[in-house]
Amino acid sequence: MNESEEQDLVTGLVCQEVDLQDGQMKAVSVGGQNLLLVRTHGQFCAVGNKCSHYNAPLIGGSLVGDRLRCPFHGACFNVKTGDIEEYPGLDCLPTYKVKVQDGKVYVTITKKNLNVTKRMKPMCSVEPDVHHTVVLIGGGPASLVCTETFQQNSYQGRIIMVTKDSLPPFDKPKLSKSMNVESSSILLRSCDFLQPFGIEVWTNKEVVSVNTADRMLKISDGTSQTYDQLLIATRCRARVVDCPGWNLSGVKLLQNYEDAKEIHTSCLYRNAVVIGTSFIGMEVASYLSDKAGSVVVVGTSTYPFEHSLGPEIGKMSMQMLEDKNVKFYMNDSVAEIRGENNKVKAVVLKSGAVLNADVVILGIGVIPNSDFLVGSEVEVDFRKAVIVDEFMRTNVPDVFSAGDVTAFPLAIRGGQRVSIGHWQMSNPQGRVAGLNMINKPTTIESVPFFWTMLGGKSIRYTGYGEGHTEIIFKGSVKERTFLAFYIKDDVVVAAAGVMFDRSLAHVAEMMSEGRRITKAQVQSDDLSWLQM
């Protein structure tokens, strides 16, 4: 190393070798740069200390072997390479050189990498001479991750992303949690980022039909487009309530950026009624609780999330919003939405209650966006979800599907076909589809990881709890600090929690490794296995 190269380096003594045992982490600083020192398999590694998704501090995450899982939203990174191995998030962590000498641990950083918190994998550009076209229908995370997977693996053909949204791929979960955001703050990648790689993003366009025999798409603007390979990632749409008055002015669906802004503006100091206790409905009610004049939620069950999270957590979620002056009408449903001059004025419930309403927001579930496949050979299930195998392949050659629109085999359930509308799952499905489209056989193995924010508290969930017969709690739901384990056949199939982020991340990582968590384990007083 010459003198100029040495001057470009900053080296710091960060700890003694004996300070860290295998499986331990330590937040350290070199040259003013905060980073994470990890010891695993007897070796020291140093990586960036913040998740590339929302900058969560990774020191609070779960470390299993070489893999570190973020405590907030479940993204995973390899501590030796810094590479992202599980989503959400698009970028990797920076890595730093570690040296152990005379029982002391030193970390070296190049000056140009000071203050760098993310690292992007190298991506190639399109080559005009390569006559191969991939079309991605839909502009969500599945399409974006699929696109970047192509570019990171030297695909140089033409890539076209067709989306009915006005924006390139954006962070949709933010829309129900923070509705009055600027569009630039929610973009996953800007058009300026994508354009140098030759990735075409066709916004405000919709595919209206697919001819799989001729490999031809018809677009909403009357044009057609051929493809060599196709990814269907069209997500789901909000379900419309079936009652008189559903089409009055003031009845809103939250499906895109413009919808979020419109709901925010129209609800300010007005009477808002949210129909449905879905996660979207509850998050919208939470967001509006200190902005609307009044917020009322109507649900058909006794408690929100009763069937998915259980009555205890459902009751807690309801109380969290009641603390914010949200009123609930449960075990009820809508009979009619009344209007005046074509504008919403009231919601009439089947119980006879009449709720004053200036704005009605529907949150009663979703329907897969697969209507455009009618007449094609692509197989869908009874819900209209696109059926795929573990490689994200449909029944038609060179046609793949990923994201909320799919019904796919879930690895932790022995390949049971499920539909999971989680943002986190769409990312790895896009990656797996992309790898298989370039003939790198890869199966979908990801463990579902979900989060919601209500009244300032985050509820996190991992696994797949459908069919559970028992819930075992650790901590106190009443005090809103707990872990819940969902049991089926004496085995944990899912877990949820508030204020137990590291432990929940660890459960997700154990499931990812295929480790069986038994009912006896979670009933035990010894929970050291949870990395609490």
N, C-alpha and C positions, 0 to 999 in steps of 0.2 A: 504494500500500500504506500503510495507516495504522499508527500507532505500535504498537498492540496486536498487529497481525499480524506486524510486524517482531520483536517480543519473543518470538513463538512460533517463530522460526526460529533455526537454528544453522548458521553458515557456516564452512567451514574451507578453508585453502589446502592442497591435497593433493599438488601437484607442479608442476614447470615444464612448459610445453607440449612442449618438446623431449625430455622424459624418456620419452615413449611414442611409438612409431611405429605405423603401421597394423597391426592384427592382434595388438597386444600388450595385456597386462592388468597391473594393479598392485593389490595389496591396500593399502587406505588406511583411515584412521579419521577420523571427524568427530564431535565431541561424545561420544566414547567408543563410537560406533557403528562397528563394522567393516563395510566394504563393498568392492565391487569396481569399480575404474575401468577402463574399456575404451575403446580407440580403434579405430574401424572406419570405413572410407570417409571418413577425414579428420575424423570427428566423435568427440567424447568422450561417453560414457554412463556412468552410475553405477547399479549394481543391488546387491541383497543378495548377500552373498558365500558363502551356504550353500545347497545344493540343498534344495528343499522336501520331498524324499523322506526321506533319512536324514541330512540336514545335512552332507553331504560338502563339503569346501572346493572351491569352483568354480575357484579360481586354478589348480588342477591339471588342469583340463579342457581340451577342445579348442575353440578359437574359429575358426569358418569364417564369414566375412561377418558377418552380424548374429546368428548363432546360436552359442550356447555349450552344449556337451555335457558333462554331468557325468561324471567319470572313474570313478565307482564302478558305477553301474547304468544309465547311458545316457540319463537324462532330459535334455531340451534346452529352453533358454530363449532368447527373443528379447531381446537386450541393450538394445534401444531401448524396448520396451514392458514387459519383464519377464515377458511371458506365457509359460506353459508350452506348448511345441509338440511335445514327444515325452515319452513316459512311461518309467518309473513316477513316481508323485507326483501329487498332486491340485491343489496350489496354485501360484501364480505368485510371482515375486520382487518385492519392493518396488523402486521406481525413485526416483531422486533428481535434483534439478535441478543441472545442470552449467553453469558460466559460465567462459569463457576471456577474460581481460583482461590486457593488457600482458605476454603470454607466460606468464601464470600461470593455473593451473587451480583453480577453486573449486567445492566441492560444498556444497549447502544442503539441510538436513533440517529438517522440522517437529519440534518437541519431542515432539508426541504420537506420532510414528513412531519415536522412539528406542527401540531394543531390539525393534522389529518385524522379524521375519525372513521372514515369509510374507505373501502377499496373495491373498485369495480373489476370484475373479470374482463380480460381483453375480448373485444368483439370485432368481427370482420365486417366488411362492407359488401354490398351487392355487386356482382360482376355482370355487366350487360350481356356478355357472351354466353352466360349460363341460362339456357332456355328451360327453366323449371319454375313453376309458380305455385306458391302456397297461399291459400286464402284462409284467413281467420275471421269467422263471423262472430262479432261481439267484441266489445272494447274493455272488458274487465281484466282482473289480474291473471286469469288463466291464459288469455290471449297474449298479454304482455310477457309473462314468464316464458311462455312457449316461444315467442319471438326472440327473446334474449337467449334462450337455450340454443336456438338455431345459430345465432350469431357467435355465441361462445364456442360453438363446435364446427366453425368454418363452413357453414352453409352460405352459399353465395348466389342463390337463385333469387327470384322476385318474391317479396313478402307484402301482402296486402291485408290490412286490418279494416274490416267494415263495421262501423258502429253507428247506431241510431242516436247516440249521445252527441251533444254539441262539443264535448271536450274529448281530448285523448284520454287514455286510461287514468282514472282518478280513484282516490281512496274513499270508496262508498260508505264504509262504516261510520265515517265522520259526519255524514249528512244528518243522521238521526240524533247524534250526540251534540253537535255544534252546527246548527242549521244556517247561521248567518256568517258563513265563511267566504273568503274570496276564492275564486276558482283557482288562482295560481298557487294557493296554499295547500290544495288537495291533490294536485297532479302527481301521479306516480313517476312519470317521465314526461317532460315537455316535448312538444313537436320539434323544438330546436335540438333536443337531445337525440331524438330518433332519426331526424332527417339525414345527418351525415352518414348513417349506416344504410341509407337507402330504403328504410322501412316506410311504406306508404300507409297513412292513416286516413281513411275516408270517413269523415264525421257526417252526421245528419243524413246517413243513408242506411237503408234496411234491405236485407235479402228477403225477397218475398216468395221465392220458390227455388228448389234444387232439382236438377235433372242429373241423377247419379250415373245414368247410362252414358250421357254425353259429357259428363263433368262440366256442367254449365249452370251458372247462377243467374237469376233475374233480380235486378236491383230496383228499389222503389222509384228511382228517377227514370226508369224505362230502359236503362242500359243492361247489357249482359256481360258476364265475366267467366272465362274458363279457368279451370284449376287442374293441377296435377295431384295435389293433396289438399284436404279440407279439414279444418278444425271448427267444430260447432261449439261455441262458448257463449251462448246467447242469454245466459242467466235465467231469472224468473221475473215475472211481473206481479204487481200487487193484485190481490183478488178484490173484486167489486162486490159490495153488499147487495143482496137481492131483495129490494123493497121499494115501494113507491117513493119517489123523490131522490133516488140515488144519483141522478144526473143534474141536480140543481147546481147553480153557481154557488161556490163555497164548499162543495164536497171535494176533498183533496186526497190524492194518492202521493206517496213519497217514493219516486222512482229515479229521479235525476237531480242534478244540481239546481236547475231552475225551479223544480218542485219545492226543494228545501228553502230556497230564498223566498218563494211565494208564501209558503206556510208561515214562515217567520214573520213576514210583513203583515199578512192578513190577520194574524192572531194577536198582534200587539194590542193590549188593553181590551180585547174582545172576549166573547164567550166561546171557548173551544171545547168540542166534544170529540174524544178519541174512541172510535168503535173498534174493539179488539184488544186483547192483552198479549199480543205477540211481542217479541223483543223490540221490534220497530215501534209498535204502538206505545209500549211502556217508556222507551227512550224518548220518544217525541213528547209524551206527557211530562216526563222529568224535565226536559229542556224548556218546555213552555211554562212550567210551574211558577216561575218568577217573572214572566213576560206577558202572558195572557191575563185578561181580567179575571177569568175563572177557567179551570180545567176539570173536566169530568171524563172518567173512563168507564166504558160499558164492556162487561165481559160475561161470557156464557158459563164459566165455571165458578166455583166458590172463591178460588184465589187465582191470581195470575200464575203462569208457569206450572200449574198444579200437576199436569200430566208429565211434563218434562223434568222439572226440578223437585217436585214433591210439594205437599201442602205447607210444610214448615217454612221452606224458603219462599214459597209463593206468598204466604202471609207476611213474612218479613219484608218482601219487595213491596207489597201493598202498603205496609205501614211506613216504609221509607218515603213513599210519595205522599201519603196522607200527612206526614210531618211537613211536607212542602205545600199543604193546602189543596192537594189534588183529591177530588171526591170520586168514590167508586160506586157503581151500580152493578153488582155481581149477580150471578145466576139469573141473568136477564138478557134480552136481545132486542134488536130494533124492529119495530113494526112499521114505522113510517118516518120519513124525513119531510117535514113540512116547510113550505116556502111562501114567500110573498114577492111578487114581481120577479119570479124566477130565482130568488135568492133565499138561501137557507135561513130559517127563523127558529126552528125547534126540531128536536128529535123525540119521537114518541116511542116509548118502550112497550114491550108486550105485557109488562106488569101494569101498564096504565100511566106510569110516570111520564111527565112531559119536561124535557130539559131545554132551557133556552140555549140557542146555538147560533153564532154568527159564522163559525167555521166548523166543518166536520172532517176529521182525518181518519181514513180507513187503515186499520192494521190487523186484518183478519186472516192473514196468510198469503201464500203466493201460488202461482201456476207456472210451470216451466214454459219458456218461450220456444215452443217447437211446432207451432201451427204451420209455419212455412215449409215443414217437411212433409206435409200431407201430399200424397201422390208420389213421393220418393220411395226408395227401398229401405230407407233408414228406419230401424225398429225402435219403437217407443213402448213404454209400459202403460199401465192403466191410469197413471197420473199424468201421462204425456211426457215423462222424463225419458231422455235418450239413453238406451241401454248400451253399456260398454263393458269390456272385459278388464282384467287387471292391467292391461297395456294401454287402456283408454281407447281401444279400437271399437268401432261400431261393427255391425254385421256386414257393412259394405267396404270392400277393399279401398284403402287410402282415404277413408273418412273416419276421423277421430272426433272425440268430444270430451270436454272438460268443464268443471265448474258446477254451479248450482243446477244447471239444466240436466245433469246426468243422474243415472242410477248405476252405481258402480259396486264392485265387490270390496267389502271392508275387511282388511287383513286381520284386525284384532277380533273380528267376529267370524273367523274361519271362512271368509269369502262370501258372507251373507250380502246380498245386493241391497243397498240402501241409497237414499237420497239425503244428502246433508248440505243444507244451505249455509255453510260457514265460509266466510272470507278466507280463513286460513287454509281450508282444504282445497280451494280453487287454485292456489299457487302451486303446490306440488303436483296437482293433476295436470296443470299446464306444462310443467317441466317434464313429467313422465310422457305426456303426449308428444312433446317436442323431440325427446330422445328416441322414442319409437318411430317417429316419422323420418328420422335420419338413420334408421336401422341400428340403433343402439338399444337392444332389448332391455327394458327396465319395467318393473312392476310397481304399482302404487301400494306403499306400505305405511303411509303417514297415519298418525294418531290424531283424531279430531281434537282441536283446542279452541275454545270459544270464550268470549268475554262480553260483558255488558256493563254499562255505567248507569247507575240510578241514584239520584239524590247525593251525588258526590262519592259514592262507594262503588267499587268494582267487584262484580261477581265473576269468577272464572270457573271454567268447566272443561274437563277433558274426558275422552273415552266416548262410549256410546251406550246410554243407559236404557234403551228401549227394552221392555220386558222385565225390568228389575222387580224384585219382589220384596225388597227391604232396603231401608236407608239407615246407616249407622253414623251417628254424629260424634265428632270430637270438638270440644270447645262449646260455645254457646250461640245458638241462632238468635236468641233474644238480645244478646249483647253485640250481635253482628260481627263476631269473630269465631269462625268455625271451619271445620272440614266435614264434608258429607261424602260418605262412600255408598255407592249404589251396588247392591248385591244381587246376583243371579246365580243360582246353583252353587252357593257358597263361595263365589269368586267375585272380586270387584270388577265391574264392567265399566264404571265411570266414577268420577269424583268431582265435587264442586266445592268452592270455598270463598271466604271473604277474609282478607288479612293473613292468609297462609300461602302467599304466592310461591315461595321457594318449594314448599312441600307439594303443592299441586303440580309445579313444573317437574318435580322428581317423580311423581306418580306417572305423568305423561311419558317421561323417559324410561321408566320401568316397563310400561306397556309397549313402548317402541322397541325395547329389547326382547319382548316376548316373555317377560318375567311374570309369573302368576302371583297375584296378590290375593290372599285368602281372607275369608270372613274372620277367621281366628286371629290373623295378623292385626287387623284393624280393631278388633275387640280388645286386644292386649293393652295393658298400661304402658308397655315399652314400645314407643314409637320412634326410636332412634333411627330406624331404617328409612324414615321420611326426611332425613336431613333437616330437621326442624331447628 
